[in-house]
């Protein structure tokens, strides 16, 4: 028996593997969760990997059926069928790892030349005396400018209100943080220099705490957007706030409360303080942006759906109620149109190295509101698709968010349902990726036809006047209610799938391209990170292209927010990207209703 080192990328783990164990077993023993519905028999094709370096066993018959000859030459293999024969480097695609591992991958460091908008300096000022009656403000500014040859000319009023007594307690030994020649924080020396990046989604809020001095991501966390209680989609929330000023205030207050809780949680994780957060960058769709800033949303409610503001904004954090450093600013990236916002700009910013110079590329950020861009030779066209909350498990009978016990992968193999749940726990429901897999598998098995109608099958029953397919029976669950896919569930997914397919189709038609000309499809967003691309292609949600044309990139909007937090040049780039986008309103596209009607069909 021989042992070899295996580097698993992009997870960054190294395993010590035996030559008589499969790569799948080696990965799992190394603490890497990989998808394997068939139990390692090479049937489900869920454990796809790419051998970047090193020698491995010859492809099996199962692998030759799974991959094209070109893919095999490129090193694609099934981990359960592959045995190593030397030290190796292995790339694990995002879709091949389980949810907890995927979250780790999404937290990887961002490579960028650091140029944060805030700089911090250590000063030791002289104490006031009867012979030195200089005011505190002038004392700090003069010391700072003299010691570091700067041109500071003001101190934020809230910093002034809090600093006098603190400076004396620190014996005038302090850390002073500047933004555009303005002091926005004075903390004891030494203090952390923190930044907060937030992706404010319609359904979820993702937060990242960064060290501005090193660029490292110290912690990340996601929370549900509490505005869900006031409307599951953008339009219902806009309708809600237009009813009264009090409702506008309420919707803003609940989301700011979550942002403050998120900041506090991230600081607790890292043993830091919220007053050490010197800058925040927030991205979201145009409606989330306007609701956060108390901007009028009437323009988003009716044609031509014009936003109140498109350009990037810098505002004081306290003006929206964000509790960080007293004089800190929040930077908001530019919006594109009424329903394509700063989150899509952030996604394009984060993936620019992928789509630049690649020919015809589709970049899609899947969520309750899905944005799609068509990119070719630097020209960008975008649409917004109201895909709804079905991908988050809403409006689905046994749907749930991606939590422990949710079925996230599912296959129908030889008439038997096999599945994997988040955390490996007994199943309690279906998250978005599991729902998509279930519909795709039932469609491929002719249990659901292209119209979406559930056909007869031993596992199909009528329950509460509705046909449904039993995925996990009551007996299998130990007398708990069966987990099923209902006829209504299929219709909900058809609408969501149809919206996305229509958006892609309209972009291609408007610009005179065909699906065959697409070189790359970039898939971003929380749901987009977790889906089985093959399932999405099977039901016709995504273009029918070779699987190697697709690249899942995780929460690219959050990554874009981190880039903008660490680099003022990236903010300039974001503005440039936004200015290049040509927005197409789907409702005005020729034959849109006909396109959408056809897009609802499966396959």
BADO-504823 format. One line per 3 residues: number of its first residue (from 1); for each residue z negated, y, x of C-alpha. Coordinates in nm, 2 decimals. Last residue first. Layout:
NUM> Z/Y/X ~ ...;
***
This chain:
603> 2.19/2.02/-3.76 ~ 1.98/2.15/-4.05 ~ 2.13/2.39/-4.31;
600> 1.96/2.73/-4.32 ~ 2.22/2.87/-4.08 ~ 2.50/2.84/-4.34;
597> 2.31/3.07/-4.58 ~ 2.22/3.31/-4.30 ~ 2.59/3.34/-4.19;
594> 2.70/3.40/-4.55 ~ 2.43/3.67/-4.60 ~ 2.53/3.83/-4.26;
591> 2.90/3.85/-4.35 ~ 2.95/4.17/-4.15 ~ 2.63/4.29/-3.98;
588> 2.45/4.57/-4.17 ~ 2.14/4.36/-4.26 ~ 2.12/4.23/-3.91;
585> 2.06/4.58/-3.76 ~ 2.22/4.57/-3.41 ~ 2.04/4.74/-3.12;
582> 2.23/4.83/-2.81 ~ 1.99/4.80/-2.51 ~ 2.06/5.00/-2.20;
579> 1.78/5.26/-2.26 ~ 1.52/4.99/-2.29 ~ 1.62/4.85/-1.95;
576> 1.59/5.19/-1.78 ~ 1.25/5.25/-1.94 ~ 1.13/4.92/-1.82;
573> 1.26/4.99/-1.47 ~ 1.06/5.31/-1.46 ~ 0.75/5.12/-1.57;
570> 0.83/4.86/-1.30 ~ 0.83/5.15/-1.04 ~ 0.48/5.24/-1.16;
567> 0.37/4.90/-1.04 ~ 0.06/4.69/-1.11 ~ 0.02/4.76/-1.48;
564> 0.39/4.75/-1.55 ~ 0.41/4.40/-1.39 ~ 0.11/4.29/-1.59;
561> 0.27/4.40/-1.92 ~ 0.59/4.22/-1.82 ~ 0.38/3.90/-1.77;
558> 0.23/3.95/-2.11 ~ 0.57/3.98/-2.27 ~ 0.69/3.68/-2.07;
555> 0.43/3.46/-2.25 ~ 0.58/3.13/-2.13 ~ 0.91/3.11/-1.95;
552> 1.10/2.83/-2.11 ~ 1.44/2.78/-1.95 ~ 1.74/2.64/-2.13;
549> 2.09/2.57/-1.98 ~ 1.95/2.24/-1.83 ~ 1.93/2.11/-2.19;
546> 2.31/2.10/-2.22 ~ 2.41/2.34/-2.51 ~ 2.40/2.31/-2.89;
543> 2.27/2.66/-2.95 ~ 1.91/2.69/-3.08 ~ 1.77/2.65/-3.44;
540> 2.03/2.38/-3.51 ~ 1.80/2.10/-3.61 ~ 1.87/1.90/-3.29;
537> 1.87/2.21/-3.07 ~ 1.51/2.29/-3.16 ~ 1.40/1.93/-3.12;
534> 1.57/1.91/-2.78 ~ 1.39/2.23/-2.68 ~ 1.05/2.06/-2.74;
531> 0.84/2.37/-2.83 ~ 0.54/2.49/-2.63 ~ 0.65/2.81/-2.46;
528> 0.86/2.93/-2.75 ~ 0.55/2.92/-2.97 ~ 0.36/3.16/-2.75;
525> 0.67/3.37/-2.66 ~ 0.97/3.32/-2.44 ~ 1.29/3.11/-2.43;
522> 1.56/3.21/-2.19 ~ 1.90/3.06/-2.28 ~ 2.14/3.04/-1.99;
519> 2.52/3.01/-1.93 ~ 2.64/3.09/-2.28 ~ 3.02/3.07/-2.30;
516> 3.01/2.75/-2.52 ~ 2.82/2.95/-2.79 ~ 3.12/3.17/-2.84;
513> 3.16/3.54/-2.76 ~ 3.32/3.84/-2.93 ~ 3.03/4.09/-2.90;
510> 2.95/4.12/-3.28 ~ 3.02/3.74/-3.32 ~ 2.78/3.64/-3.05;
507> 2.51/3.88/-3.16 ~ 2.55/3.77/-3.52 ~ 2.52/3.40/-3.43;
504> 2.20/3.45/-3.23 ~ 2.03/3.64/-3.51 ~ 2.15/3.38/-3.77;
501> 2.01/3.09/-3.57 ~ 1.67/3.27/-3.55 ~ 1.66/3.34/-3.93;
498> 1.79/3.00/-4.02 ~ 1.51/2.83/-3.82 ~ 1.24/3.03/-4.00;
495> 1.40/2.97/-4.34 ~ 1.46/2.60/-4.27 ~ 1.10/2.57/-4.15;
492> 0.97/2.69/-4.48 ~ 1.20/2.46/-4.67 ~ 1.08/2.16/-4.47;
489> 0.72/2.25/-4.54 ~ 0.80/2.28/-4.92 ~ 0.94/1.92/-4.91;
486> 0.61/1.81/-4.76 ~ 0.53/1.69/-4.41 ~ 0.21/1.49/-4.41;
483> -0.13/1.44/-4.26 ~ -0.32/1.20/-4.48 ~ -0.66/1.29/-4.62;
480> -0.97/1.16/-4.43 ~ -1.04/0.79/-4.51 ~ -1.06/0.68/-4.14;
477> -0.76/0.88/-4.02 ~ -0.53/0.57/-3.99 ~ -0.63/0.47/-4.34;
474> -0.54/0.82/-4.48 ~ -0.20/0.79/-4.32 ~ -0.07/0.99/-4.03;
471> 0.29/1.11/-4.06 ~ 0.33/1.06/-4.44 ~ 0.65/1.21/-4.56;
468> 0.62/1.43/-4.87 ~ 0.77/1.47/-5.22 ~ 0.59/1.71/-5.44;
465> 0.43/1.66/-5.79 ~ 0.08/1.65/-5.65 ~ 0.18/1.37/-5.42;
462> 0.51/1.19/-5.44 ~ 0.55/0.95/-5.15 ~ 0.77/0.89/-4.84;
459> 0.65/0.65/-4.58 ~ 0.86/0.36/-4.71 ~ 1.16/0.59/-4.72;
456> 1.36/0.77/-4.99 ~ 1.52/1.10/-4.89 ~ 1.35/1.44/-4.82;
453> 1.60/1.72/-4.89 ~ 1.66/1.97/-4.60 ~ 2.03/2.03/-4.69;
450> 2.12/1.85/-4.37 ~ 1.94/1.54/-4.48 ~ 1.58/1.45/-4.42;
447> 1.50/1.08/-4.37 ~ 1.83/1.05/-4.18 ~ 1.65/0.94/-3.86;
444> 1.77/1.25/-3.68 ~ 1.64/1.47/-3.96 ~ 1.30/1.30/-3.97;
441> 1.27/1.35/-3.59 ~ 1.37/1.71/-3.60 ~ 1.13/1.79/-3.89;
438> 0.84/1.62/-3.71 ~ 0.92/1.78/-3.37 ~ 0.93/2.13/-3.53;
435> 0.60/2.07/-3.70 ~ 0.45/1.94/-3.38 ~ 0.56/2.25/-3.19;
432> 0.41/2.48/-3.45 ~ 0.07/2.31/-3.47 ~ 0.02/2.01/-3.69;
429> -0.31/1.88/-3.84 ~ -0.64/1.71/-3.78 ~ -0.53/1.44/-3.53;
426> -0.80/1.25/-3.34 ~ -0.86/1.41/-3.00 ~ -0.63/1.40/-2.69;
423> -0.72/1.76/-2.61 ~ -0.41/1.88/-2.80 ~ -0.27/1.59/-2.99;
420> 0.01/1.34/-2.89 ~ 0.22/1.15/-3.13 ~ 0.39/0.83/-3.22;
417> 0.53/0.75/-3.56 ~ 0.69/0.40/-3.59 ~ 1.03/0.33/-3.73;
414> 1.17/0.21/-3.39 ~ 1.04/0.54/-3.23 ~ 0.98/0.84/-3.45;
411> 0.84/1.10/-3.21 ~ 0.57/1.37/-3.22 ~ 0.43/1.63/-2.98;
408> 0.18/1.91/-3.06 ~ -0.04/1.73/-3.31 ~ -0.35/1.96/-3.34;
405> -0.68/1.79/-3.25 ~ -0.79/2.07/-3.02 ~ -0.63/2.40/-3.11;
402> -0.27/2.53/-3.14 ~ -0.29/2.69/-3.48 ~ -0.28/2.48/-3.80;
399> -0.03/2.34/-4.04 ~ -0.12/2.06/-4.28 ~ 0.05/2.21/-4.58;
396> 0.27/2.46/-4.38 ~ 0.25/2.82/-4.51 ~ 0.10/2.91/-4.17;
393> 0.13/2.67/-3.88 ~ 0.21/2.94/-3.62 ~ 0.58/2.84/-3.63;
390> 0.57/2.89/-4.01 ~ 0.45/3.25/-3.96 ~ 0.78/3.43/-4.04;
387> 1.12/3.42/-3.87 ~ 1.20/3.78/-3.95 ~ 1.48/3.81/-3.69;
384> 1.52/4.12/-3.48 ~ 1.85/4.19/-3.30 ~ 1.94/4.30/-2.95;
381> 2.25/4.38/-2.73 ~ 2.22/4.42/-2.36 ~ 2.49/4.51/-2.11;
378> 2.40/4.43/-1.75 ~ 2.69/4.20/-1.68 ~ 2.62/4.00/-2.00;
375> 2.30/4.00/-2.20 ~ 2.25/3.89/-2.56 ~ 1.90/3.97/-2.68;
372> 1.69/3.80/-2.95 ~ 1.36/3.92/-3.10 ~ 1.15/3.70/-3.33;
369> 0.89/3.84/-3.56 ~ 0.63/3.57/-3.64 ~ 0.71/3.45/-3.29;
366> 1.00/3.35/-3.07 ~ 1.11/3.58/-2.78 ~ 1.47/3.50/-2.72;
363> 1.69/3.59/-2.42 ~ 2.05/3.47/-2.45 ~ 2.25/3.49/-2.13;
360> 2.63/3.54/-2.06 ~ 2.69/3.58/-1.69 ~ 2.40/3.50/-1.45;
357> 2.41/3.83/-1.26 ~ 2.06/3.94/-1.38 ~ 1.92/3.69/-1.64;
354> 1.66/3.52/-1.43 ~ 1.55/3.81/-1.20 ~ 1.52/4.02/-1.51;
351> 1.28/3.78/-1.68 ~ 0.96/4.00/-1.66 ~ 1.14/4.32/-1.76;
348> 1.33/4.15/-2.05 ~ 0.99/4.02/-2.18 ~ 0.83/4.36/-2.13;
345> 1.12/4.53/-2.33 ~ 1.06/4.26/-2.60 ~ 0.69/4.35/-2.61;
342> 0.78/4.72/-2.62 ~ 0.95/4.69/-2.96 ~ 1.24/4.55/-3.15;
339> 1.17/4.60/-3.52 ~ 1.23/4.97/-3.57 ~ 1.42/5.01/-3.25;
336> 1.40/4.99/-2.87 ~ 1.03/5.07/-2.80 ~ 0.91/5.21/-2.46;
333> 0.61/5.07/-2.27 ~ 0.27/5.18/-2.36 ~ 0.04/5.31/-2.09;
330> -0.33/5.34/-2.17 ~ -0.53/5.59/-1.97 ~ -0.88/5.59/-1.83;
327> -1.11/5.89/-1.84 ~ -1.43/5.71/-1.95 ~ -1.34/5.37/-1.79;
324> -1.30/5.12/-2.07 ~ -1.39/5.13/-2.44 ~ -1.06/5.15/-2.63;
321> -1.11/5.37/-2.93 ~ -0.75/5.49/-2.97 ~ -0.81/5.83/-2.82;
318> -1.07/5.68/-2.58 ~ -0.79/5.51/-2.39 ~ -0.63/5.84/-2.31;
315> -0.26/5.83/-2.38 ~ 0.05/5.76/-2.17 ~ 0.36/5.69/-2.37;
312> 0.70/5.52/-2.31 ~ 0.99/5.65/-2.52 ~ 1.07/5.52/-2.87;
309> 0.87/5.73/-3.11 ~ 0.84/5.76/-3.49 ~ 1.06/5.45/-3.54;
306> 1.38/5.45/-3.74 ~ 1.43/5.17/-4.00 ~ 1.77/5.30/-4.13;
303> 1.68/5.19/-4.39 ~ 1.32/5.16/-4.53 ~ 0.97/5.06/-4.42;
300> 1.00/5.14/-4.05 ~ 1.03/5.52/-4.12 ~ 0.72/5.51/-4.33;
297> 0.52/5.38/-4.03 ~ 0.35/5.70/-3.93 ~ 0.17/5.68/-3.59;
294> -0.20/5.59/-3.59 ~ -0.16/5.47/-3.23 ~ -0.24/5.10/-3.30;
291> -0.04/5.10/-3.62 ~ 0.26/5.25/-3.44 ~ 0.26/4.99/-3.15;
288> 0.20/4.70/-3.39 ~ 0.50/4.82/-3.60 ~ 0.72/4.86/-3.29;
285> 0.65/4.52/-3.15 ~ 0.37/4.50/-2.89 ~ 0.29/4.60/-2.54;
282> -0.03/4.74/-2.40 ~ -0.10/4.85/-2.04 ~ -0.45/4.95/-1.95;
279> -0.60/5.15/-1.66 ~ -0.93/5.20/-1.48 ~ -1.12/4.89/-1.60;
276> -1.45/4.93/-1.41 ~ -1.61/5.08/-1.72 ~ -1.56/4.73/-1.88;
273> -1.79/4.57/-1.62 ~ -1.74/4.27/-1.39 ~ -1.90/3.92/-1.38;
270> -1.55/3.76/-1.40 ~ -1.59/3.58/-1.73 ~ -1.81/3.86/-1.88;
267> -1.53/4.11/-1.79 ~ -1.27/3.90/-1.97 ~ -1.50/3.87/-2.28;
264> -1.57/4.25/-2.28 ~ -1.20/4.33/-2.26 ~ -1.12/4.09/-2.54;
261> -1.40/4.23/-2.76 ~ -1.27/4.58/-2.70 ~ -0.92/4.46/-2.80;
258> -1.06/4.28/-3.10 ~ -1.24/4.60/-3.22 ~ -0.92/4.79/-3.16;
255> -0.74/4.55/-3.40 ~ -0.99/4.60/-3.67 ~ -1.00/4.98/-3.64;
252> -0.62/5.03/-3.66 ~ -0.60/4.83/-3.98 ~ -0.89/5.02/-4.13;
249> -0.76/5.36/-4.04 ~ -0.42/5.29/-4.21 ~ -0.61/5.15/-4.51;
246> -0.82/5.47/-4.54 ~ -0.50/5.68/-4.53 ~ -0.37/5.51/-4.84;
243> -0.11/5.27/-4.98 ~ 0.13/5.31/-4.68 ~ -0.11/5.09/-4.48;
240> -0.06/4.79/-4.70 ~ 0.32/4.81/-4.71 ~ 0.34/4.83/-4.33;
237> 0.11/4.53/-4.32 ~ 0.33/4.33/-4.56 ~ 0.64/4.43/-4.36;
234> 0.50/4.32/-4.02 ~ 0.40/3.97/-4.13 ~ 0.09/3.78/-4.23;
231> -0.07/4.07/-4.42 ~ -0.42/4.22/-4.44 ~ -0.61/3.92/-4.32;
228> -0.36/3.88/-4.04 ~ -0.47/4.22/-3.91 ~ -0.75/4.02/-3.73;
225> -0.50/3.93/-3.45 ~ -0.61/3.59/-3.33 ~ -0.75/3.58/-2.98;
222> -0.62/3.49/-2.63 ~ -0.78/3.50/-2.30 ~ -0.70/3.57/-1.93;
219> -0.90/3.61/-1.62 ~ -0.89/3.74/-1.26 ~ -0.51/3.79/-1.23;
216> -0.46/3.90/-0.88 ~ -0.28/4.22/-0.78 ~ -0.50/4.27/-0.48;
213> -0.64/4.63/-0.53 ~ -0.56/4.64/-0.90 ~ -0.76/4.33/-0.98;
210> -0.63/4.21/-1.31 ~ -0.78/4.12/-1.65 ~ -0.52/3.97/-1.89;
207> -0.53/3.98/-2.27 ~ -0.33/3.80/-2.53 ~ -0.35/3.90/-2.90;
204> -0.21/3.66/-3.16 ~ -0.04/3.68/-3.50 ~ 0.16/4.00/-3.49;
201> 0.13/4.02/-3.11 ~ -0.05/4.28/-2.90 ~ 0.03/4.16/-2.54;
198> -0.25/4.33/-2.34 ~ -0.28/4.41/-1.97 ~ -0.61/4.54/-1.84;
195> -0.66/4.68/-1.49 ~ -0.96/4.66/-1.26 ~ -1.07/4.83/-0.95;
192> -1.42/4.68/-0.88 ~ -1.70/4.89/-0.76 ~ -1.83/4.97/-0.41;
189> -1.96/5.23/-0.42 ~ -2.10/5.34/-0.76 ~ -1.85/5.46/-1.02;
186> -1.66/5.78/-1.09 ~ -1.36/5.75/-1.32 ~ -1.05/5.94/-1.44;
183> -1.03/6.20/-1.16 ~ -0.70/6.37/-1.21 ~ -0.44/6.41/-0.93;
180> -0.19/6.19/-1.12 ~ -0.45/5.91/-1.17 ~ -0.76/5.92/-0.94;
177> -1.06/5.69/-0.91 ~ -1.37/5.80/-0.72 ~ -1.61/5.55/-0.57;
174> -1.95/5.70/-0.50 ~ -2.22/5.79/-0.25 ~ -2.37/6.11/-0.39;
171> -2.73/5.99/-0.35 ~ -2.64/5.72/-0.61 ~ -2.90/5.85/-0.85;
168> -2.77/6.20/-0.79 ~ -2.41/6.09/-0.87 ~ -2.53/5.92/-1.19;
165> -2.70/6.23/-1.32 ~ -2.39/6.44/-1.27 ~ -2.13/6.17/-1.37;
162> -2.16/6.13/-1.75 ~ -2.03/6.45/-1.90 ~ -1.79/6.51/-1.60;
159> -1.63/6.17/-1.66 ~ -1.59/6.25/-2.02 ~ -1.42/6.58/-1.93;
156> -1.17/6.42/-1.69 ~ -1.19/6.57/-1.35 ~ -0.93/6.82/-1.22;
153> -0.73/6.94/-0.92 ~ -0.68/6.64/-0.68 ~ -0.43/6.73/-0.41;
150> -0.52/6.47/-0.14 ~ -0.58/6.49/0.23 ~ -0.83/6.20/0.22;
147> -1.16/6.35/0.33 ~ -1.07/6.71/0.25 ~ -0.92/6.64/-0.09;
144> -1.20/6.41/-0.20 ~ -1.48/6.63/-0.07 ~ -1.33/6.94/-0.24;
141> -1.28/6.76/-0.57 ~ -1.63/6.61/-0.58 ~ -1.80/6.94/-0.48;
138> -1.58/7.14/-0.72 ~ -1.69/6.92/-1.01 ~ -2.06/6.91/-0.92;
135> -2.08/7.29/-0.89 ~ -2.14/7.45/-0.55 ~ -2.49/7.58/-0.50;
132> -2.52/7.51/-0.13 ~ -2.80/7.71/0.03 ~ -3.05/7.63/-0.24;
129> -2.93/7.27/-0.21 ~ -2.66/7.04/-0.37 ~ -2.62/6.70/-0.20;
126> -2.33/6.64/0.04 ~ -2.06/6.41/-0.07 ~ -2.00/6.05/0.05;
123> -1.67/5.94/-0.08 ~ -1.50/5.61/-0.13 ~ -1.15/5.63/-0.28;
120> -0.97/5.46/-0.57 ~ -0.60/5.48/-0.67 ~ -0.46/5.46/-1.02;
117> -0.09/5.45/-1.11 ~ -0.06/5.11/-0.94 ~ 0.21/5.06/-0.68;
114> 0.19/4.69/-0.59 ~ 0.51/4.52/-0.48 ~ 0.54/4.24/-0.74;
111> 0.48/3.87/-0.76 ~ 0.28/3.79/-1.07 ~ 0.02/3.52/-1.03;
108> 0.01/3.22/-1.26 ~ -0.18/3.24/-1.59 ~ 0.11/3.10/-1.79;
105> 0.08/2.78/-1.58 ~ -0.28/2.74/-1.68 ~ -0.20/2.78/-2.05;
102> 0.06/2.51/-2.00 ~ -0.20/2.28/-1.86 ~ -0.42/2.32/-2.18;
99> -0.10/2.27/-2.40 ~ 0.04/1.96/-2.24 ~ 0.30/1.96/-1.97;
96> 0.66/1.85/-1.99 ~ 0.79/2.15/-2.18 ~ 0.69/2.38/-1.89;
93> 0.91/2.19/-1.65 ~ 0.72/2.00/-1.37 ~ 0.87/2.06/-1.02;
90> 0.79/1.79/-0.77 ~ 0.75/1.83/-0.39 ~ 0.73/1.50/-0.21;
87> 0.57/1.31/0.08 ~ 0.75/0.98/0.11 ~ 0.85/0.68/-0.10;
84> 0.75/0.80/-0.45 ~ 0.78/0.60/-0.77 ~ 0.97/0.72/-1.07;
81> 0.98/0.57/-1.42 ~ 0.68/0.74/-1.58 ~ 0.78/1.07/-1.42;
78> 1.13/1.07/-1.58 ~ 1.38/1.21/-1.33 ~ 1.58/1.52/-1.26;
75> 1.68/1.55/-0.89 ~ 1.99/1.77/-0.91 ~ 2.20/1.46/-0.86;
72> 2.03/1.31/-1.16 ~ 2.11/1.62/-1.36 ~ 2.48/1.60/-1.25;
69> 2.50/1.23/-1.35 ~ 2.37/1.32/-1.69 ~ 2.01/1.24/-1.78;
66> 1.83/1.03/-2.04 ~ 2.06/0.72/-2.03 ~ 2.05/0.70/-1.65;
63> 1.68/0.75/-1.67 ~ 1.63/0.45/-1.91 ~ 1.85/0.24/-1.68;
60> 1.62/0.32/-1.39 ~ 1.69/0.59/-1.12 ~ 1.63/0.48/-0.76;
57> 1.28/0.52/-0.62 ~ 1.17/0.84/-0.46 ~ 1.23/1.03/-0.13;
54> 1.12/1.39/-0.07 ~ 1.19/1.74/-0.18 ~ 1.27/1.91/-0.51;
51> 1.23/1.61/-0.74 ~ 1.26/1.75/-1.09 ~ 1.03/1.63/-1.37;
48> 1.08/1.50/-1.73 ~ 0.77/1.35/-1.89 ~ 0.88/1.37/-2.26;
45> 1.18/1.13/-2.23 ~ 1.03/0.93/-2.53 ~ 1.15/0.58/-2.42;
42> 1.06/0.56/-2.05 ~ 0.78/0.31/-2.11 ~ 0.50/0.55/-2.00;
39> 0.29/0.54/-2.32 ~ 0.58/0.63/-2.55 ~ 0.45/0.98/-2.63;
36> 0.41/1.09/-2.28 ~ 0.36/1.46/-2.22 ~ 0.18/1.56/-1.90;
33> -0.18/1.67/-1.84 ~ -0.23/1.74/-1.47 ~ -0.58/1.63/-1.34;
30> -0.46/1.46/-1.02 ~ -0.50/1.12/-1.19 ~ -0.27/1.25/-1.46;
27> -0.01/1.35/-1.20 ~ -0.03/1.02/-1.02 ~ 0.00/0.82/-1.34;
24> 0.31/1.02/-1.43 ~ 0.45/0.99/-1.07 ~ 0.43/0.62/-1.11;
21> 0.19/0.41/-0.91 ~ 0.28/0.15/-0.64 ~ 0.35/0.40/-0.36;
18> 0.00/0.55/-0.40 ~ -0.05/0.92/-0.46 ~ -0.26/1.19/-0.30;
15> -0.21/1.48/-0.54 ~ -0.15/1.85/-0.46 ~ -0.18/2.11/-0.73;
12> 0.01/2.44/-0.75 ~ 0.09/2.43/-1.12 ~ 0.45/2.55/-1.05;
9> 0.48/2.30/-0.89 ~ 0.32/1.96/-0.82 ~ 0.29/1.89/-0.44;
6> 0.28/1.52/-0.38 ~ 0.11/1.37/-0.06 ~ 0.18/1.01/0.01;
3> -0.03/0.69/0.03 ~ 0.09/0.34/0.13 ~ 0.00/0.00/0.00;
***
